[in-house]
């Protein structure tokens, strides 16, 4: 376990603020940015970095969900359905993470990040909204106000079995890598299941808190969670989440997708290089 100092706590707080801002902005949880920093820059063991990260994912989920609830972006029915598969995957991932070498986890992180980035780039010009608000959204679809369209829009959920499968994989990778699962769920829901990016991000943020809790319990039980450093990271993420949500309300969907892809490609390269050592 790393030695806890005031300087280290301040560094983690600052990085947590940046991670929280990006995580809330893209709906993927700050863990995808925090884990590489803790592991590659500060030299934390991957399991310790993942444990700290999962606590911040819970904080990000709480902040984003509270802010999005009044905007009708969170699809509660779909979220609760997918969370069953996600939580099951997360519990399994928390157990199997103890049996996999750190270098393998680093390469897996890099592979997942690169794959998600490519998916986002293929969807730059695609939107899943139906501009006619009178259209029936179906059992799991929904409506919400979209500023870009200037009114209420509708969307329908497609390929539900694929969404459930992606949620299970997301939960598993969440605990394995400490990333919350949002980097799998948001692109999958947006690219293949007919859900607009903002709604997918808000619904994912609602789900990742439960997902992260299932995995964090495993790490805590094995003594791999340092409470003081986790607290510093959580405080930073809470501050960053607020600023990320403020900016995200005005950013274009295309810009958000490009930002997500760019960041994920960089993280993928970093993890592949580290994992190959």
Rosetta blueprint (number, residue, H / E / L):
1 X L
2 X L
3 X L
4 X L
5 X L
6 X H
7 X H
8 X H
9 X H
10 X H
11 X H
12 X H
13 X H
14 X H
15 X H
16 X H
17 X H
18 X H
19 X H
20 X H
21 X H
22 X H
23 X H
24 X H
25 X H
26 X H
27 X L
28 X L
29 X L
30 X L
31 X H
32 X H
33 X H
34 X H
35 X H
36 X H
37 X H
38 X H
39 X H
40 X H
41 X H
42 X L
43 X L
44 X L
45 X L
46 X H
47 X H
48 X H
49 X H
50 X H
51 X H
52 X H
53 X H
54 X H
55 X H
56 X H
57 X H
58 X H
59 X H
60 X H
61 X H
62 X H
63 X H
64 X H
65 X H
66 X H
67 X H
68 X H
69 X H
70 X H
71 X H
72 X L
73 X L
74 X L
75 X L
76 X H
77 X H
78 X H
79 X H
80 X H
81 X H
82 X H
83 X H
84 X H
85 X H
86 X H
87 X H
88 X H
89 X H
90 X H
91 X H
92 X H
93 X H
94 X H
95 X H
96 X H
97 X H
98 X H
99 X H
100 X L
101 X L
102 X H
103 X H
104 X H
105 X H
106 X H
107 X H
108 X H
109 X H
110 X H
111 X H
112 X H
113 X H
114 X H
115 X H
116 X H
117 X H
118 X H
119 X H
120 X H
121 X H
122 X L
123 X L
124 X L
125 X L
126 X L
127 X L
128 X L
129 X L
130 X E
131 X L
132 X L
133 X L
134 X L
135 X L
136 X L
137 X L
138 X L
139 X L
140 X L
141 X L
142 X E
143 X E
144 X E
145 X E
146 X E
147 X L
148 X L
149 X L
150 X L
151 X E
152 X E
153 X E
154 X E
155 X E
156 X L
157 X L
158 X L
159 X L
160 X H
161 X H
162 X H
163 X H
164 X H
165 X H
166 X H
167 X H
168 X H
169 X H
170 X H
171 X H
172 X H
173 X H
174 X H
175 X H
176 X H
177 X H
178 X L
179 X L
180 X L
181 X L
182 X H
183 X H
184 X H
185 X H
186 X H
187 X H
188 X H
189 X H
190 X H
191 X H
192 X H
193 X L
194 X L
195 X L
196 X L
197 X H
198 X H
199 X H
200 X H
201 X H
202 X H
203 X H
204 X H
205 X H
206 X H
207 X H
208 X H
209 X H
210 X H
211 X H
212 X H
213 X H
214 X H
215 X H
216 X H
217 X H
218 X H
219 X H
220 X H
221 X H
222 X L
223 X L
224 X L
225 X L
226 X L
227 X H
228 X H
229 X H
230 X H
231 X H
232 X H
233 X H
234 X H
235 X H
236 X H
237 X H
238 X H
239 X H
240 X H
241 X H
242 X H
243 X H
244 X H
245 X H
246 X H
247 X H
248 X H
249 X L
250 X L
251 X L
252 X L
253 X H
254 X H
255 X H
256 X H
257 X H
258 X H
259 X H
260 X H
261 X H
262 X H
263 X H
264 X H
265 X H
266 X H
267 X H
268 X H
269 X H
270 X H
271 X H
272 X H
273 X H
274 X H
275 X H
276 X L
277 X L
